[in-house]
C-alpha cells in the first residue's frame, strides 16, 4: 500500500516528479499496487488522474486508447474492435474492470496479462513520453513488440496511449485458460494475421505463460507465412516443441504446452478460413 500520493497537472510534470522520486510509481487504477500480497512495493505514487489519458478517439491512424482507459470502458465503447473487448473480458470481475486500466495492465508486464498477447498479435503501437538524462521531454511512437521485448528499459517512461492500426483484413484471435474465471491464467494465447485468399501474412503468435513470461513464436510465424506449414497439425506440433513452460499451481508444463499448441492450431484454422 502506498503512503503518499502526488498530484500533477500534465504528463511532463508527472515525469519530473518520477525522476525526483524514483521509488514512486505512476498511479491510475492502482489495482496491482493496492492488491493484498502484491509484489509491488512503493513508498508513494504519482496520480495520472485529470491528465486526459482516459479517452478513446478514432483518428486517421486508427483507434487511440488513452492509458487510463479502464477495461470496462473498452468493453462499452463502440469504437473498440470485438477482439480487444474479448481480451478485456478475460478480467472476469466487473468491479475490477471498472478500476483497472489499459496502461496499468501493460506497464505491470505480468505473465498472465489480460491484454498484452492480444495487442501484440494486433500489431498495436504505443505512444510514450519520457525525460532524457538532461531533463529534455521526449515523445515516441513505437511498436508494442519493442515495449514488450525491452520492458525493463521503459520503467521510467510513461505509457500515454495505445494505437490500434487500421487493418480491415487483419484477424486477431485470443483465448485464456484458467482453473476458474477469477484465477490466474495458466496461458493466454493470441494469434494475428492478415488474410487474403486464405493466405496469411504478417503473422504474430504470442502466449502469456504463467511462470515463464510472454513468448513469441517467430519461427512458427515465418513457417506459416512461407507456406511451410499448411495444416493445423503442423502448427500444433511446432508450437508444442517451441514452447517454454514450467510446473506451477496453475498447471503442469505438459498441460500448458498442450493447451497452447492446440489453441494456436485452432486459431490457424480459423484464420485460414478468413472468419472469426
Residue pairs with C-beta under 8 A, 6 or more apart in sequence:
1 33
1 34
2 25
2 27
2 30
2 33
2 34
2 42
2 43
2 44
2 45
3 43
3 44
4 24
4 43
4 44
4 45
5 27
5 44
5 45
5 46
5 47
6 17
6 21
6 24
6 44
6 45
6 46
6 47
7 47
7 49
7 50
8 14
8 17
8 46
8 47
8 48
8 51
9 50
9 51
10 51
11 51
11 53
11 129
11 158
11 160
12 129
12 131
12 137
14 26
14 46
14 48
14 51
14 158
15 129
15 130
15 131
15 137
15 156
15 158
16 131
16 135
17 24
17 46
18 24
18 26
18 46
18 156
18 158
19 131
19 135
19 156
21 43
21 44
21 46
22 156
23 42
23 43
23 44
24 42
24 43
24 44
24 45
24 46
25 33
25 40
25 42
25 44
25 45
25 46
26 45
26 46
26 48
26 107
26 158
27 33
27 45
27 46
27 47
27 48
28 48
28 49
28 53
28 67
28 68
28 101
28 103
28 104
29 68
29 70
29 99
29 100
29 101
29 104
30 45
30 99
30 104
31 96
31 99
31 100
31 104
32 38
32 40
32 104
32 108
32 110
33 40
33 42
33 45
40 108
48 67
48 68
48 103
48 158
49 68
51 68
52 66
53 66
53 67
53 68
53 69
53 103
53 160
53 161
54 66
54 68
54 69
54 70
54 73
55 64
55 66
55 69
56 63
56 64
56 65
56 66
56 69
56 73
56 74
56 77
56 79
56 80
57 63
57 64
57 79
58 64
58 79
59 163
61 163
61 165
61 166
62 163
62 164
62 165
62 166
63 79
63 80
63 81
63 163
63 164
64 127
64 161
64 162
64 163
65 74
65 80
65 102
65 161
65 162
65 163
65 164
66 102
66 103
66 160
66 161
67 101
67 102
67 103
67 104
67 106
67 158
67 159
67 160
67 161
67 162
68 101
68 102
68 103
69 101
69 102
69 103
70 97
70 98
70 99
70 100
70 101
70 102
71 88
71 91
71 96
71 97
71 100
71 101
71 102
71 105
71 114
71 115
72 88
72 94
72 97
72 98
74 80
74 84
74 85
74 88
74 102
75 85
75 88
75 89
75 97
80 164
81 164
81 172
82 276
83 118
83 122
83 172
83 173
83 174
83 276
84 115
84 118
84 119
84 122
84 164
84 172
86 118
86 174
87 114
87 115
87 117
87 118
87 119
87 174
87 190
88 97
88 114
88 115
90 114
90 174
90 176
90 185
90 188
91 97
91 100
91 114
92 181
92 182
93 182
102 115
102 162
103 159
103 160
103 162
105 113
105 114
105 115
105 116
106 113
106 115
106 116
106 119
106 126
106 144
106 147
106 159
106 162
107 154
107 159
109 116
109 151
110 116
110 208
111 208
111 209
111 210
111 211
111 212
111 213
111 214
112 184
112 185
112 188
112 208
112 210
112 250
113 188
113 208
113 214
114 176
114 188
116 144
116 148
116 206
116 208
116 214
117 174
117 188
117 189
117 190
117 206
117 207
117 208
117 214
118 172
118 174
118 190
119 144
119 162
120 144
120 145
120 148
120 190
120 192
120 204
120 206
120 214
120 216
121 172
121 173
121 174
121 190
121 191
121 192
121 204
121 205
121 206
122 164
122 165
122 170
122 172
122 192
122 204
123 143
123 144
123 145
123 165
123 167
123 170
123 192
123 202
123 204
124 143
124 144
124 162
124 163
124 164
124 165
125 141
125 142
125 143
125 144
125 162
125 163
125 165
126 141
126 142
126 143
126 144
126 147
126 159
126 160
126 161
126 162
126 163
127 139
127 140
127 141
127 159
127 160
127 161
127 162
127 163
128 139
128 140
128 142
128 147
128 154
128 157
128 158
128 159
128 160
129 137
129 138
129 139
129 140
129 157
129 158
129 160
130 137
130 138
130 140
130 156
130 157
130 158
131 137
131 138
131 156
132 138
139 160
141 163
144 162
145 216
147 154
147 159
148 214
167 194
169 194
169 195
169 196
170 192
170 193
170 194
170 195
170 202
171 192
171 193
171 194
171 195
171 270
171 271
171 274
171 275
171 276
172 190
172 191
172 192
173 190
173 191
173 192
173 267
173 270
173 271
173 276
174 188
174 189
174 190
174 191
175 188
175 189
175 263
175 267
176 185
176 187
176 188
176 189
177 185
177 186
177 187
177 188
177 189
177 251
177 259
177 263
178 184
178 185
178 186
178 250
179 186
179 250
179 251
183 250
184 210
184 249
184 250
185 208
185 210
185 250
186 209
186 210
186 250
186 251
186 255
186 256
186 259
187 207
187 208
187 209
187 210
187 251
187 256
187 259
187 260
187 263
188 207
188 208
189 205
189 206
189 207
189 259
189 260
189 263
189 264
189 267
190 204
190 205
190 206
190 207
191 203
191 204
191 205
191 264
191 267
191 268
191 271
192 202
192 203
192 204
192 205
193 200
193 201
193 202
193 203
193 204
193 224
193 271
194 200
194 201
194 202
195 271
195 272
195 274
198 272
198 273
198 274
200 224
200 225
200 268
200 271
200 272
201 225
202 225
203 221
203 222
203 224
203 225
204 216
204 221
205 216
205 217
205 220
205 221
205 239
205 264
206 214
206 215
206 216
206 217
207 214
207 215
207 217
207 243
207 260
207 264
208 214
209 215
209 243
209 244
209 245
209 256
209 260
210 248
210 250
210 251
210 256
211 245
211 246
211 247
211 248
211 250
212 244
212 245
212 246
215 243
215 244
217 238
217 239
217 242
217 243
217 264
219 238
219 242
220 229
220 235
220 238
220 239
220 242
220 264
222 228
223 229
223 234
223 238
224 235
224 268
228 234
229 235
229 238
229 268
232 265
232 266
232 268
232 269
233 265
235 261
235 264
235 265
235 268
236 261
236 262
236 264
236 265
237 261
239 260
239 261
239 264
239 265
240 257
240 258
240 260
240 261
243 256
243 257
243 260
243 261
245 253
245 254
245 256
245 257
245 260
246 253
247 253
251 259
270 276
